[in-house]
């Protein structure tokens, strides 16, 4: 029996709970294995980074095909923005949280103590790795069956709230139109190990703080801060 830190029943439980058609449970184990676990368990299996690489490409294709078919009237630029809104780090981490993927991850003790089960970059990577593993095990049809409900659930809210649009551009256009200074983004904090950094930013207009945000990169944190600002200002519907 594989000594992998989770009882085989737990792996089978994940498969049953998520209704995943896995034939090779070792692929699922690898998809759930973060490199911090490998660093502390040198005799264990490969981590999920190669599956993440594959899953990222598969996910981008599946989402692109889905929105292409769902929105035949939208031009290329709109489709590109919508795809970006559906596959960015925080959105994929949200998908992962919705299925409690963090609870199933193989993490090193240090990463667990650092809150790794809730870190957006780790959850995003694991979700992509799960997609990659599912593709290798059961093919593109299984991937589509798994991911389509996430897309159906999110796409209407993204369009209603204009979250497919760049919030930084929206905020800058509003500031310019009202004669204010251009938004200025300030780094408030930076935390986490090098492979899983987390940033907190604030955005100022006329030296007044108008929004705050968090993200797995400075750019994502800036976008989150801009989104917070435009929601507070009331530029978009909630």
N, C-alpha and C positions, 0 to 999 in steps of 0.2 A: 504493500500500500504506500502510496506517495505521502511522505511527511511534508505537507505543504502549509501547515499552520491553520488550515480549515478542514473540517471533517468532510469526507466525500458527500455526506448527506446535505451539507450546506451548499456545495456546488450544484448538486441536483436540485436543491431548493430554489436556487437562483434561476436555474433553467425553467423550472416549473412556474415560478412566480412571474417571470417575464415572458413565459410562453415562447422560449427560444428553441429553435429546432436543432440544437447542437448534437452532432454525432461524436465529435472529438472533444471531450471535456478538457483535455490538456490545452487546447486552443483558448478556451474560455479562461482557464487558470492563468495562462500567459498574458491575456488581455487585461487581467486584473492585477498584474504584478508590476509594481512601481520599482524603479531602479534602486530606491533606498532600501527595499527589502532584499534585493540581490546583494547590495553592499554589506549587509549584515548576515547574509546566509549564502556564502560563496558556493555551496554545493547545490543551490537551487536552480530552477529553470531560468531561461532567458526572460528579460524584462519586456515591457509592452511597447518599447519605443519603435521597433520596426513595424509592428501592427498599427501603431498610431499613424505612422507615415502612410501606410497603405489606406487606412480608414479615412484619413483626411482627403485623399484623392477620390475615393469611392463616394464619400459623403458629398463632396462638391459636385460630382457628376449627377448623383441621384437628385439632389436638391435643385440643380439647374434644370434637369429634365422635367421635374415636377412643376416648377413655377412656369417653365416654358409652355407646358400643356394647359396649366390652370389659367394662365393669363395671356391668351392669344392676342389681346389688343395692346399689350404693353410693349414699348420699344426696348431695345437692347440695354440702354442706360438704366431704365427702371428695373429691369430684370436683374442687372448686376447689383444694384443697391439692395434689392430685396433678398437676393442670395446672401449678400454680406451680412444682412441683418439676421438671417436665419442660422448662419454657421460661425458667427464670431465666438470668442472664448466664453464670454459670460452667458451667452444663450445656450451653448452646448453644456456648460456647467449646470445651468438651470434644468436642462433635460436630464442630466445625470442625477441631480438631486431629486427630481420627481420620481425616479425609479429606485432611489436609495442606493445608488451605485457606490457611493463613498463607504458605506458600511461593509461592502464586500471586497474592498481593495486589500491587497497584500502590501503593507507599508512597513518601513523600518520603524523601530521604536522612537527614534528621534523625530521622524516625520509625523508620527501619530501625536506625540506630545506637542508638536508645533501646530497642530490643528489641520494636518494634511487632508483629512477626510472631508473637509469643507473648503479647501483651497480651489479656487476656480481653475487655475492652470492644470492641476492634477486631475480634477474631475473631467475637464474638457478632453485631456489627453486619453483618459481611460475610456471615455465615451467613443472617441475616434478609434481607439484600439479595439473596442467591442465591435464596432462596425467592420473593421478589417478582419477580425476573427470570424465574424458571422459570414462575411463574403467568402472567405476561404473554405469554411465548413459547408455552407449551404447555398452559396450563389447569390447573384444580384437580386433575385426575386424575394429571397428571405430578408435581405437588407431593406428593400422597398416596403415590404409588409411591416417591418419593425419601425421604420422611420416615418412613414406617411402620417400616422396619427399625431406625432409630435408637430409636424408641419401644419396639418389641418387645424390643430388647436391654436397655433401661434400666429398664423399668417394674417388672420382678420384683425387681431389686436395690433399687429405691427403696422398694418395699413391705416387703421383708424387713428392710431397715435402718431402716424408719420415717422415711425422709428426706422423706416428704411432710408430716411433722409439723414444727412450728416448734421448732427446737432450743433457742432462747432460752426458750420457755415450758417445755419439758421440764426444762431445767437449773434454772430458777427454782422450779418445783414441787418438784424434788428437794431443793434447798437449803432451802426452807421446811419440807418434811416432816421434815428432819433437824435443824432448829433452827439452821441456818447463816444468815449474812447474805445478803442478796440479791446475785446476781452483779453485779459492777461491771466495765464495759468501758473499757479504756484504749487510746488511740491510740498506737501505737509509731512508726509512720512513714507518710509520705504522699509519693508519688512520681508522676512522669509529668506531661505537659502537661495543661492545663485540660480538654481534650476527652477525655482518656484517663487519668484519675487512678487510682491504685492505692493501697489502704490496707492496713496491717497492724495488727491489734488483738490485745490479750490480755484475758482475762477472769479476774477475781479473785473468790474466795470466802473470807471471813474473812482477807482480805489475802494469801492464797496464790494464786499463779498456777496456774490449773487447765487452761488451754487457750490456744492462739494460732490466729489465722486471717488469711486475706488475702481481698481482694475488690475489685471495681470501685467500690464505694461503702462508706461506713462501716457501713451496715446489713448489707450482704452480708458484710463482714469480721467483724462481730459474730456473725452467724449461723455463719460458718465456725469462729470461735473457740469458740462454744458447742457446735458439733458435735464439735470436737476434744476438748472437755472431757468430753462425755457418752460419747464412745468410750473415753477414758482411764479414766473412772470405771467404765465397763462397764454403762451403763444400756441400751445397745442392742447387738444382735448385729452382728457384722461379716460 
